Amino acid sequence: MISCRFTMPGLYRGLVFVFAFVSCTFLLTTEAQTTTPSPAIPCALRSNTSCNDCLKNVTCLWCNPTEQCIDYPTRNILPPSSVCPLNEARWGVCWVNFQILIITMSVLAGIIIIAIFVCICCCCKCERIGTKREDAKIERQTRARKARQKERRNEMQLRHDEIRHKYGLAKDNPYARMDDH
């Protein structure tokens, strides 16, 4: 038999934990980016400096091969390759490029989605197993109750027969009338 420790409240608790973890991580990274003082110096003036100097302003994008600091193209989610190739673009921190970031986030999102589906399937399977076990338990209890009732009925019949025999009311033929004796 498979023992199952997952329950629907446990699943919801796990999903809430994952949601809270992702939310906190998002808030912390957003807070870390917004609390960084962003001087009013435009991004183009930070070109030919260093990646760290450029990325002090969260609206700037650093391109490694050209060593240019440019405004992040906000019309696009990802910077087009005409601006800077994805594997050379840096935003937020200098050690993460967009290509690795996209691959990593896609893999993590896939793992989370698969984990959620596995948890849901496991919980549904466990519920079915639990109801089968409960049904079998109820069936066993019903059979035991009927056996006890039959046993009590037989004991009562024996006592009645003994009483009839004691007072001479016992009949040789069970189908004979009581008046014949």
C-alpha positions as CSV (number, residue, x, y, z in Angstrom):
1,M,0.0,0.0,0.0
2,I,1.2,3.5,-0.7
3,S,1.1,5.8,2.2
4,C,0.3,9.4,1.4
5,R,1.2,12.3,3.5
6,F,-0.1,15.0,1.1
7,T,-3.4,16.6,1.7
8,M,-5.2,19.3,-0.1
9,P,-4.6,21.8,2.8
10,G,-0.9,20.8,2.6
11,L,-0.9,21.5,-1.1
12,Y,-2.4,24.9,-0.6
13,R,0.1,25.6,2.1
14,G,3.0,24.6,-0.2
15,L,1.6,26.8,-3.0
16,V,1.2,29.7,-0.6
17,F,4.8,29.2,0.5
18,V,6.1,29.2,-3.1
19,F,4.0,32.3,-3.9
20,A,5.3,34.1,-0.8
21,F,8.9,33.1,-1.6
22,V,8.7,34.4,-5.1
23,S,6.9,37.6,-4.0
24,C,9.5,38.3,-1.3
25,T,12.3,37.6,-3.8
26,F,10.7,39.9,-6.3
27,L,10.1,42.7,-3.7
28,L,13.7,42.4,-2.4
29,T,15.2,42.7,-5.9
30,T,12.9,45.5,-6.8
31,E,13.7,47.3,-3.5
32,A,17.4,46.8,-4.0
33,Q,17.2,48.3,-7.5
34,T,15.0,51.3,-6.4
35,T,16.9,52.1,-3.3
36,T,20.1,52.5,-5.3
37,P,20.6,56.2,-5.8
38,S,20.3,57.0,-9.5
39,P,22.1,60.2,-10.3
40,A,20.6,62.4,-12.9
41,I,23.5,61.7,-15.3
42,P,22.2,60.3,-18.6
43,C,23.3,56.8,-19.5
44,A,25.0,57.9,-22.7
45,L,27.5,60.0,-20.6
46,R,28.6,56.9,-18.7
47,S,29.9,55.2,-21.9
48,N,33.5,54.1,-21.9
49,T,33.6,53.9,-18.1
50,S,32.9,50.6,-16.3
51,C,29.9,48.3,-16.1
52,N,29.4,49.0,-12.4
53,D,29.4,52.8,-13.0
54,C,26.8,52.4,-15.8
55,L,24.5,50.0,-13.9
56,K,24.3,52.3,-10.8
57,N,21.4,53.8,-12.7
58,V,18.7,51.1,-13.1
59,T,17.5,52.6,-16.4
60,C,20.9,51.9,-18.0
61,L,22.0,48.9,-20.0
62,W,25.7,48.0,-20.5
63,C,26.9,46.5,-23.7
64,N,30.2,44.7,-23.2
65,P,31.7,44.6,-26.7
66,T,31.1,48.3,-27.4
67,E,31.5,49.3,-23.8
68,Q,28.6,51.6,-24.2
69,C,26.1,52.6,-21.5
70,I,22.7,53.1,-23.2
71,D,19.1,53.7,-22.0
72,Y,17.2,50.5,-21.6
73,P,14.8,50.1,-24.6
74,T,11.6,50.1,-22.6
75,R,9.4,49.5,-25.6
76,N,10.8,46.0,-25.8
77,I,10.9,43.4,-23.0
78,L,14.4,42.3,-24.2
79,P,16.9,44.6,-25.9
80,P,17.0,43.9,-29.6
81,S,20.2,42.5,-31.0
82,S,20.7,45.7,-33.1
83,V,21.2,47.5,-29.8
84,C,23.4,44.8,-28.1
85,P,23.5,41.0,-28.4
86,L,21.8,39.2,-25.6
87,N,24.9,37.3,-24.4
88,E,26.8,40.6,-24.1
89,A,24.0,42.8,-22.6
90,R,24.1,43.5,-18.8
91,W,21.4,45.0,-16.7
92,G,21.1,45.2,-12.9
93,V,24.4,43.4,-12.2
94,C,27.5,43.0,-14.4
95,W,27.9,39.2,-13.9
96,V,24.6,38.1,-15.4
97,N,23.8,38.4,-19.1
98,F,20.4,38.3,-20.6
99,Q,20.8,35.0,-22.4
100,I,21.7,33.1,-19.2
101,L,19.0,35.0,-17.4
102,I,16.3,33.9,-19.9
103,I,17.5,30.3,-19.9
104,T,17.7,30.1,-16.1
105,M,14.3,31.7,-15.6
106,S,12.7,29.4,-18.2
107,V,14.1,26.3,-16.6
108,L,13.0,27.4,-13.1
109,A,9.5,28.3,-14.3
110,G,9.3,24.9,-16.0
111,I,10.4,23.1,-12.8
112,I,7.9,25.0,-10.7
113,I,5.1,24.2,-13.1
114,I,6.0,20.5,-13.3
115,A,6.3,20.4,-9.5
116,I,2.8,21.9,-9.1
117,F,1.3,19.4,-11.5
118,V,3.1,16.5,-9.7
119,C,1.8,17.7,-6.4
120,I,-1.8,18.1,-7.7
121,C,-1.7,14.7,-9.3
122,C,-0.2,13.0,-6.2
123,C,-2.9,14.7,-4.0
124,C,-5.7,13.6,-6.3
125,K,-4.3,10.0,-6.3
126,C,-4.0,10.0,-2.5
127,E,-7.5,11.2,-2.1
128,R,-8.7,8.3,-4.3
129,I,-6.6,5.8,-2.3
130,G,-7.9,7.3,0.9
131,T,-11.5,6.9,-0.1
132,K,-10.9,3.3,-1.3
133,R,-9.3,2.6,2.1
134,E,-12.2,4.2,3.9
135,D,-14.7,2.3,1.8
136,A,-12.9,-1.0,2.6
137,K,-12.8,-0.1,6.3
138,I,-16.5,0.7,6.4
139,E,-17.2,-2.6,4.6
140,R,-15.2,-4.6,7.1
141,Q,-17.0,-2.8,10.0
142,T,-20.4,-3.6,8.4
143,R,-19.5,-7.3,8.0
144,A,-18.2,-7.5,11.6
145,R,-21.4,-5.8,12.8
146,K,-23.6,-8.3,10.9
147,A,-21.6,-11.3,12.2
148,R,-22.1,-10.0,15.8
149,Q,-25.8,-9.6,15.2
150,K,-26.1,-13.1,13.8
151,E,-24.2,-14.5,16.8
152,R,-26.5,-12.7,19.2
153,R,-29.6,-13.9,17.4
154,N,-28.3,-17.5,17.5
155,E,-27.6,-17.2,21.3
156,M,-31.0,-15.7,21.9
157,Q,-32.6,-18.5,19.9
158,L,-30.7,-21.1,22.0
159,R,-31.8,-19.5,25.2
160,H,-35.5,-19.5,24.1
161,D,-35.2,-23.2,23.0
162,E,-33.7,-24.0,26.5
163,I,-36.6,-22.2,28.2
164,R,-39.2,-24.0,26.1
165,H,-37.5,-27.4,26.8
166,K,-37.4,-26.6,30.5
167,Y,-41.1,-25.9,30.7
168,G,-42.1,-28.7,28.4
169,L,-43.0,-26.4,25.5
170,A,-40.4,-27.9,23.2
171,K,-41.8,-29.4,20.1
172,D,-40.4,-32.3,18.2
173,N,-41.7,-31.0,14.9
174,P,-41.1,-27.3,14.6
175,Y,-44.1,-27.1,12.3
176,A,-46.5,-28.6,14.8
177,R,-48.9,-26.4,16.7
178,M,-48.4,-25.7,20.3
179,D,-51.8,-27.1,21.2
180,D,-50.9,-30.7,20.2
181,H,-48.8,-31.2,23.3
